[in-house]
């Protein structure tokens, strides 16, 4: 675990991986997965619950977001409310170039529902997308999550309904301890996240 975290320190969440480093990272991830201390993570609500910071991913969607020419990406969180079956993906963004005047600092959030499908896998249904200015909402991650979870209509942001009847993906939780979580997505992506908070309760 320590060796993996040291490797991830210089990768900028997977954007800057040196030649040969990716295979080393994936090898460390596989070794940790074999030692998973939580064999039934979807039933471990207390361990799943909370706010998780993305440390590394191979997800093309997230890496593409980070590489947009007029946009820079700050922290990316995945916030799980296990009892309610809710998950919020939050990316802190900032415009660059001419876009900086319109979007000095922003936040992009996606709200979804999840349903356990097995001891390790959950189905995910996306519901809404929010895009707003950090300045207009006096942004701070914990207060933003509180409103996102309890009263999203109070958030001054563009809101887009993206609900679908059928699940739009799945996530398999392959490693879970008190402060580290590893997952694999339906498109073959790998995610490594570190706990940064227990949520709003």
Residue, then its C-alpha position, 0 to 999 in steps of 0.5 A: x500500500x505504501x509503495x503504491x501511494x509513493x508511486x502515485x504521488x507524481x502521476x497527477x491522478x494518472x495524467x503523467x505516467x512515466x514509461x514503464x510506470x503504469x505496469x508497475x502501478x497496476x501490479x501494485x494494485x493487483x497485489x493489494x486487491x489480492x489482500x482485500x480486507x473487506x471481502x463483501x464491500x457492498x455490505x460494509x456501509x460504514x467503510x464505504x460511507x464518506x468523501x473520497x479523493x481521486x488519487x489515480x485513474x485510467x478512466x479516459x473520461x476523467x483523463x480527457x476532462x483533465x486534458x481539455x485545452x481551455x480547462x484545468x482540473x483541480x481535485x476530483x472527489x467521489x462522495x458516497x452516501x451508502x445508506x441512501x444509495x447515492x453517489x456524487x462525483x465532483x470535479x473542481x475546474x478552472x477556465x484557462x485562456x479567454x475562458x478564465x474570465x467567464x469561469x474563473x473557478x467552477x465545479x462540475x458535479x454528477x449525482x447518481x443512484x447505486x444499487x448492490x448487484x453482488x458482494x462487490x459490484x454496484x449498478x449506477x444510474x446517473x440522475x443529474x449534472x450541475x455546473x456552476x461558479x465557485x464564487x457564486x455559490x461561495x464554494x467549499x467542498x463540505x458545504x457544497x456536498x451538504x446542499x448537493x445531498x439535501x437541497x440541490x435546488x439551492x445551488x446556483x448552478x446550471x442543472x441538467x436532468x440526465x436520468x435514465x431508466x436503465x443502469x448506465x454502468x457498474x463499479x466493482x469494489x476490489x479493495x476497501x480498508x479504512x482509508x483506501x478504496x480501489x475500484x474497477x469500472x464497466x469500461x475497464x477503468x481502474x480507480x484509486x481513492x483516499x478517504x478525506x471525510x466521513x460525509x455529512x451524516 
